[in-house]
Amino acid sequence: TEACLPEFGFLARASTPEGLVESSIRRRQGLIVEESRWPGGLYVNGANTSLTSPLLDLTGRTGIELAFWHHYELEATWDFGRVEISTNGGTTWTQKLQFTGTQTSWQPVRLALPELANASQARVRFRLTSDTSEVRDGWYVDDIELTAAPLGLPFADGFEGGSLARWN
């Protein structure tokens, strides 16, 4: 497989009591979708926080897979970590995975995303949402990889069919 995700360029977006906050994440490892704001702190009630990939041109690409490691502590059945994809630059999103409750140890996730094959305006988003009641520590995401099957050879010569006429 070949990497499709740039090393840099995720956009972090969070709704806070002060309003919408956006910042660009400059490294792939150690990304935190929603974390404690201070040691011993919690994410906010009514959170809608996301970590969104840059626009990805996957034209001609197949076999798209997303892999990452994560752990989380979310209010079970009320607060969620969601993996979402878009094929139209982020105008609309489709949820592919959802997590809730607690997973205290780092766990790998691998997800086939055939919907992104040949998409010229693909995006991947990690989004945390919470209700207005209880809060927990958050969702931690690391080592994000988006891969695709290698591109095919740039020519065909009939060799696979048994013809050696074009070979010297």
N, C-alpha and C positions, 0 to 999 in steps of 0.2 A: 504494500500500500504506500501511498504518497501523502505527505502532509498537505492540507489545504488551508490551514488556519495560520494567519500571520502570527509571529511571536508577540507582537505588540498591537494594541489598538482596541481593546475592549472598552466599552462605555459603561460606567457604573452610574445608575440613576436611583435616587432614593427620595421618597416623600418623607419630610420631617415636619415637626411642628412649625419650623421657620419657613417652610415651602419646599419646592423641588430643588434638589441638589444634584448636579451632574459633574462627573470627573472622568478623565481618561485613565485607564489602568495601563501602566507601562511595562508590566511583566506578566508572563503567562502563569508562573507558578505562585502559589500562595494567595490566589484570588479568594476573596471572602465576599459572598453575596450579601450577607447581613451578619454583623458581628456585634459583640458588646462594645458600646461606645466608650466605656471606662472599665478598668478591672472590676469584675463582679457585676457589671452592668448588663442590661437586657436590650433586645430590639424593642421598637416602639409599638404601641397599640395602633391598629389601622395601617400597618406597614404595607407598602407596595414598592419593593426594592428590586431592581433588576441589574443584571450584568449581561450586556448585549455585544455580540461579535460585530466586527466591521462587516460591511457589505462584501459578500463572497461570490465570485463568478465561477460557478461550477459547470459551465457549458461544456458538454462533451464528457463529463465525469460521471461515473457510476460507482456502485459499491460504497456509498458514503456511510461512514461510521463515526459516531461520537464516543469518545472514551474520556473518563475523568475519575478522580478519587474524591470522596466526600465523607463528611460526618455532620450530624445535625442534632439539635435539641429544639423541638418545636412543640407547641401545644397540640396534643393529639386530636385529630379530627376537626380542628378549627384553624390552625396555621399550617401553611403548606410551602414546600419547596417544589417548584415546577420547572421542568425542562420543556421549552417551547421552540418551535421552528417557524420560519416564514420563508415563502418562496417569492414574495413580492416586496422585498426591501423593508419589511416591518409594518406594512399597512395592516395586515391581518396575521394572527398567530394561531398555531395549532399546538395543543398540549400533547406531548409525547410520554412524559413520565410525571409522577407526583409522589412526594414524600411527606410524611407527617409523623409525629411522635419523636422517638429518640433512637439514634444510632451513634453510640459514643466512640467507636473505633473507626478508623479510616477504612472505607470499603471501595473497591473498584466498581465502576459501572461501564458497560459497553452496550451501545444502542445502535442498531442499523437504522438508517434514515433514507430509505429508498425514495421518499417524496422529494428529497433535495437533488436527486440525479438530474443533471442537465439544467438546473435552475441558474439563471444568470443574475438573480438578485436574492441570494440566499442569506439568511441570518439564523443564528442560534442564540437563545436567551435563557438565562437562569434567573428565575423570578421567585421572590419570597413574598407571600401575602399573609397578613394576620388579621384576626378579628379585633374587636375593641375591648377584649377582656384580658385574659392572662397572656403573659409573654415569657419567653425563654431566652437561651443564649444565642440561637441562630443557626445558620447553614454555612458550612465551610466547604469550599470547592477548590481543588488543586489539580495540577497536571492535566489540563484540558487539551485534548487532541481531536482534530477532525481530519479523517483520512478518506482517501478514495482509491479505487483500483487504478493501477498504472495505466497511462494512456497507451493505446495500441501502437503498433509499428506504423511508420509513416507511409509504407508502401506494401503492396501485395504482388507476389511474382508467380503464384501458382505452385510453388515448391511443395506446399503441404499436400497438394493433390497428386503428387508423384511426377510432375513434369519437371525435367531438368533442362529444358530447351533454352531457358534464359541464363543459365549458369555456365561459366567457362571452367 
